[in-house]
Amino acid sequence: MTHKHKSLEVSKQMIPYGKHFIDEDDIQAVTEVLRNGWLTQGPKVSEFEVKIAEYVGAKFAIAVSSGTAALHLSALVLDLPANCKVITSNNTFVATANCIRYVGCKPLLCDIEEDSLNMDPVLLGRLLKKHPRVGAIIPVHFAGLPCDMKSISCLVKNNSIKIIEDASHALGAKYEDGGRVGNCKFSDLTVFSLHPVKGVTAGEGGVITTNDEVLYKRLQMLRSHGICKGNFDLPGVSKPGDDLFYKDKGIESGKLNPWYYEMQSLGFNYRITDIQCALALSQLNKLDIFIKRRKEIVRIYDDNLKNLQNISSVQIHKRANSAHHIYVIRIDFLKLKKSRGDLMRELLKLGIGTQVHYIPVARHPYYAETGYKAEDYPNTENYYSEALSIPLYFGISNSQIKYILKCLREALN
């Protein structure tokens, strides 16, 4: 069999840019709930919330139906003044900016650092001086690499600006001080995604972590129609009935009426199910193994791509603390004399899926038509013009990686 035929054999099955990993433990965990457990909001939700809070080092965690729901509730729970400004990165998925609009505020976009591809603290400082009515900042830990949260938090230390970390890519990542992303040392709230291509999946879902008990209680209500039942899932958070508006209706003979509940605010149905959280719990047990393998894959890519012309890897000097959600390369398409679209189609024919993370927020019609200009963010634009994500996920084999590298070399030549 020729080498060419071997390559075709490897590529018979499509290699996507990202993919979940499901094993028998995951299947059994979900099956157990289907056979014996609750299907909707039940004990597995609380169990998962406790476990993920312990893992990241936060006091509280709230599991919700999606990462977008987590962003929305995080922005909502801060009670930001109407029409105030909230700063986030231009290099992110649109959900990060959209959650600001959901709560009636105006997104301000910050350009990125050229090496980390994260929000630039220096440029953030300039935005804060230029715009006095900033209510919050939402840094995005792009590709799993944590932002410089120490610098960002220092910029708002002496005022009332809130911080929400968008850590959708970064479950399992660590700050420079060794603490895990999500411990909220530098923020009021941190958001994770449980989408299938993320490090841990629930099929779909999101998580919010916080150390603020008041925010935690409000988040619990907001994810479930704004309803309070007089007690909360985590033991010791409050005494039964403490949070009721009408205690005389909710408590009888010193005990909570089991049927009583109050809608205290306008909330949403952002609940996650026990089925999803059973899967997420099983996945969370493997997170450190997942990240270890991702680091191995990144090392192989780094070693093999460093000497290729017209191509460079990103975030290469900051690998140790990243969760390695995606592997992004930068390609000088002008020198290559081949368009990104043509390269992606060429690789797709060979069975290799690629993606672009992300189209900058300012480029989307919704934002462009309301005054945002792509040219105001030169670092993001330079990065976007060259960006391509190649396959990175736990289950990818070394032979598939070898095949991807071979195809890339040939395409780039």
Buried (B, 14 or more C-beta within 10 A) or exposed (E): EEEEEEBBEBBEEEBBBBBBBBEEEBEEBBBEBEEEBBEEBBBBBBBBBBBBBEBBBBBBBBBBBBBBBBBBBBBBBBEBEEEBBBBBBBBBBBBBBBBBBBBEBBBBBBBBBEEBBBBBBEBBBEBBEEEEEBBBBBBBBBBBBBBBBBBBBEBBEEEEBBBBBBBBBBBBBBBEEEBBBBBBBBBBBBBBBBBBBBBBBBBBBBBBBBBBBEBBBBBBBBBBBBBBBBBBBBEEBBEBBEBBEEEEEBBEEEEBBEEBBBEBBEBBEBBBBBBBBBBBBBBBEBBEEBBEBBBEBBEBBEEBBEEBEBBBBBBEEBBEBBBBBBBBBBBBBEEBEBEBEEBBEBBEEBBBBBBBBBBBBBBBEEBBEEEBEBEEBEBBBEBBEBBBBBBBBBEBEEEBBBBBBBBBEEBBE
